[in-house]
């Protein structure tokens, strides 16, 4: 991209642009380009101001249309860009970050002016006045009139005009300074006389006039000029001459040569260096007077902004927003919670503002009458201030008794930014004061900080949020670059030299978690960093509960007040309320009336935010505070920055949240008020009702909407569940577990219910409470789903089994019980075995979702139990249509997964992958990590059988990551098993064995589905042993794989794969005929020939050894067996070691003998097919 941009710029040499006057573009031939109307000119000017840098679409919209853009504004901007592209001789590049005009900054007069002006100042500072004068004259010659003259009405223009005007003013004064240094005193007197007349309050110009007069031998006039300056400053501002004028007077009195003053103080502002002596306003186009028409500027404020002892971190976007707001509005208020860094941000914004700034600290003010006195003190205005001539009826010598009027008299013609810091405790009085000043001082701007808006007309609000940070697990570079982590690192290094999270990934992650617990609140982060003098960052994080339990080798037991105890050692020189985190929150609490305090402390029970409806249910007490009162009280807390209101995407609802520090403080106050138990109970009751209401919607078209609503309340639902258990409300906890089971299933987060369900079973034992039978069974399933061995819950499982077998086919209150029970106990038989049975199940139900589920179950049984793929295909397609009509994505995913298996069965890998792809899209919509992991594992298996090992590897690796995140050991085991197969096929047998053994260790026991997974993994281990030439180990693994009951082997389709592996083992034993016969058994079990790299290799080897005719005969003989007989043959051969050596060889002269012998053995052992 950089090379392309540089090439574009090189091709545009000779093209020039101007904004120091009317906006213009000159082609390489020097001819003006017709730019069109004002909007297009404004667009060009906005792009030219950034010359070669991208300008975001948002900034273009704001700059061209302001705060009220029309509908379809994005298209309007694109249209203007397109039209401008047609006429410009240079390209406008569309970039991800916005639009970029491909020009070198030096092709734009404003940027060239700034470069030349800066070079002139450098030359002046280097005692090269001739070069300085030349450079500055060249810079000033670029001005053709007022900056942005033809687009001044555009919303972005005002701030830029002020900025450019200040740069021009400074360049004129610097050029005069260079001329004085060159001894051109006589020629400068007349020019300076005109400039001083136009700008009587600009001290630098007056001092330069005195120097020019003194250097011309006119000492008397120089002293008269000083007296004139002193009188003007006193009359207009009530101020004495500054150091520069005083030094000039002393030099004249002593008859000494007058040295040049120190360089004018400058500060870098947006777009260039800005002189501290500033002016603003319009001017004429007269070339003889570069500053003609400029409004008189104020003398520099004597009290500068507070010096800072620490670095300023982040906030680039906020600074840009504040600068933009100050350019458009005269009152800007930074609002946010205590400790968010409003004061520091205001100081930094004022430092960058192109006007003088005066900082006023109001924290110590106790009443409205003290505000003007604080401002007078900050401005350094003396008593007995007189109004400027023409302002006030009492004349020049009359005193002004009203302090606000005194301030207004001093500032009436001064372009000044007044920073009023910490207004919240005197917010009403501060609002009145600010409004009076703004009305009386047209060039005044006010930047206020407060936890609550001033609330007057014309106020622009800039919310100051906490510092941004990424989620845990984010790339380390992003973590280290995030503002919150940078702030902690900076402050930590100050007290613990050498602290560097960049050197240790674990430390970086701990710092991120710590900052997250502290909500990115700057004050809290700084206070935490200060603790590094005596604690490690891990200890700090642990005490604040920032680390997961399994990340700690010790337990500290975080106390409720740990946050405030730990963050209690701030700077000794800070305001008392800023030294500790508790002091910050105390300050806000003390300003609240009783009803707002009650709502705030009760809202502390919410976890992760809340809605207005939840607030009304939990925070109202029906006595002092009614539900209808909560809306206004919550709004008041939002206005005071104690609660944050956010619009949630997709739901149309506003959610409230509070910082952790405020929530912890509220919880303390709730306990002090004796309201904790009542409020927790109200919270639990509300969210139980919410979950029960949501459950049926999860099986309908509004599924995604309700999933979003439940996800928004995920933390609250968990909090309600644990609080119910803590309070001994076991029935309430059981109902909530049951109500959330569908949500957990759809989102793939069933592990969330494990701990609470275990507590329930411990409390109630193996006897289900009356009326809560379905709830009990769901608790049992939640617990055993997370166990590698559920034998400790045998009695509970038996009770749940009795419940499920005794109820209607589909659970009446919680249908999810049926869905979860099948993987645990297997597919039910009986009334689903025949079409007549299915029709009987459907009769009279009138429930489309139920119908779709029954058709899915019937189709699944038809295939897996009876091998009837035609019925399976038909029923799954009917189920797919039914779930699609209901909008149930989980049902669609399940159907598509089965249809993919059927396509794989037909060796139609393309169709199988297409079905899986459709299912993955739906799983992503559901945001179900578990479903995505399972589908990726299936996609990997299909890709492996199709021979695409690279694709299979990629799918498996992602499935491993997601399975771990979902806490799904069975899915993790299947992904590792697939990776083991891939490693084996690539010849890496040690890795293959390690992965397969890892998969076996991960897979739980006791579940129907997990038993089938174990069988699959054992088969993979058998194939690794075959590949390694270890026949005995292979026989052991295959024997273990075949020991599960017939339903497990058939439903998992693993019986066919065991037969295929046994065929490979037969080849290792040197018996290709037996290998061919076993491939036939696999075909009988599967219903079609076994596919994939392993089967292909085994078949090729057996065919080569036997010849085509003998091979075909052996396969055909066993492939003709029915599934039941084929399974009997397989288990007999594998479990009784018939595949090993001589016995099998003697009975396997042909395939029929193998079959008859195995069948005979089965019959004799009483396990016949």
Buried (B, 14 or more C-beta within 10 A) or exposed (E): EEEEBEEBBEEBEEBBBBBBBBBBBBBEEEEEBEBBEBBBBBBBBBBBBBBBEBBBBEBBBBBBBEEEBEEEBEEBBBEBBEBBBEEBBBBBBBEEEBBBBBBBBEBBBBBBBBBBBBBBBEBBEEEBBEBBBBBBBBBBEBBBBBBBBBBBEBBBBBBBBBBBBBBBBBBBBBBBBBBBBBEBBEEBBEBBBEBBEBBBBBBBBBBBBBBBBBBBEBBEBBBEBBEBBBEBBBBBBBBBBBEBBBBBBEBBEEEEEBEBBEEBEBBEBBBBBBBBBBBBBEBEEEEEBBBBEBBBBBBBBBBBBBEEEEEBBBBEEBBBBBBBBBBBBBBBBBBBBBBBBBBBBBBBBBBBBBBBBBBBBBBEBEEBEBBBEBBBEBBBBEEEBBBBEEBBEEEEEEEBEEBBBBBBBBBBBBBBBBBBBBBBBBBEBBBBBBBBBBEBBEBBBBBBBBBBBBEBEEBBBBBBBBBBBBEEEBEBEEBBEBBBBBBBBBBBBBEBEEBBBEEEEEBBBBBBBBBBBBBBBBBBBBBBBBBBEEBBBBBBBBBBBBBEEEBEEEEEEBEEEBBBEBBBEBEEEEBEBBBBBBBBBBBBBEBBEEBBBBBBBBBBBBBBBBBBEBBBBBBBBEEEBEBEBBEEBBBBBBBBBBBBBEEBEEBEBBBBBBBBBBBBBBBBBBBEBEBBEBBBBBBBBBBBBBBBEBBBBBBBEBBBBBBBBBBBBBBBBBBBBBBBBEBEBBBBBBBBBBBBBBBBBBBBBBBBBBBBBBBBBEEBEBEBBEEBBBBBBBBBBBBBBBBEEBEEBEEBBEBBBEBBEEBEBBBEBBBBBBBBBBBBBBBBEEBBBEEEBBEEBBEEEEBBBBBBBBBBBBBBBBBBBEBBBEBBBBBBBBBBBBBBEBBBBBBBBBBBBBBBBBBBBBBBBEBBBBBBEBBBBBBBEBBBBBBBBBBBBBBBBBBBBBBBBEBBBBBBBBBBBBBBBBBBBBBBBBBBBBBBBBBBBEEBBEBBBBBBBBBBEBBBEBBBBBBBBBBBBBBBBBBBBBBBEBBEBBBBBBBBBBBBEBBBBBBBBBBBBBBBBBBBBBBBBEBBBBBBBBBBBBBBBBBEBBBBBBBBEBBEBBBEBBEEEBBBBBBBBBBBBEBBBBBBBBBBBBBBEBBBEEEBBEBBEBBBBBBEBBBEBBEEEEEBB
